[in-house]
């Protein structure tokens, strides 16, 4: 190799070794391989070499170019690894350190998120009526989310749900992110013999995003199965719950005929409010709060319960919606922003579990 090429090789190697960081490394790279880099210039000059030398010099230049590119690349990998190691060392967090008391916000240890608060209140109010709390998975099988609930494939009701589909586990059933808490109904019925009296608060998912819809939100399901359950029980139970939850003893409640594939008859439930002031229980306007109905005999049969012997009612409501109404929270989006200012505004002082007395408004 001619002297100038050898010099370029050793000088580049030295410059790379001396480059302390990626910035310096990049300067070396551009100085050699860039548009006006040293190697680029040598390649351009090739045309001016005497014809008999051109071939050999061209081959040597190509070999050198590959070697330089490889050396430059190797140094980049080295520097990146070093940068990562330095960052990991600098950002190391010792999670075993005791908390610093001065870091607590304004002297209190934290607040309960309004969603958690509402679900606690629901558990307290329904708990006093003899309901237990049940749970199911967020990643649900298509059958529990739809099929068991009398929503077969291609049923038009599926189109309302904006479902997130999840790839099945090899050989497993089709899966979704549950679009409602109703699959917990089926899980409970398959898991225990009646009588049943449960609520199921939890996360639900729909591919929907605007000021009033979030792709992740919360619902609270309810299910009662016994021998002689009637529509009267459904109405009494929900009227009591709504009056307790909103703390308005004479809250007007309206049951409106509706349709759900898993209940028959089905009813939407409205409460009275004043649209303009937002006052719950005042005014002449109605606001839809939840869906409900008598459990469809086919759902009972799907879940191994004999519909000639047992019957019951079910309901489901949006947790965000009733939380916003109860506390006058105007926007849904900040619920999930973890903005400490919003949490301080709307959070609840912890340690005092929601009691039935609070639910009934004292
Ligand atoms: N699952 C229904 C929904 O998400 C609500 C509902 C639950 C209706 C139970 C009736 C009975 O809209």
Boltz pocket constraint, residues with backbone or C-beta under 6 A from the ligand:
constraints:
  - pocket:
      binder: B
      contacts: [[A, 179], [A, 180], [A, 181], [A, 182], [A, 221], [A, 222], [A, 260], [A, 263], [A, 267], [A, 291], [A, 292], [A, 293], [A, 314], [A, 315], [A, 316], [A, 317]]
      max_distance: 6.0
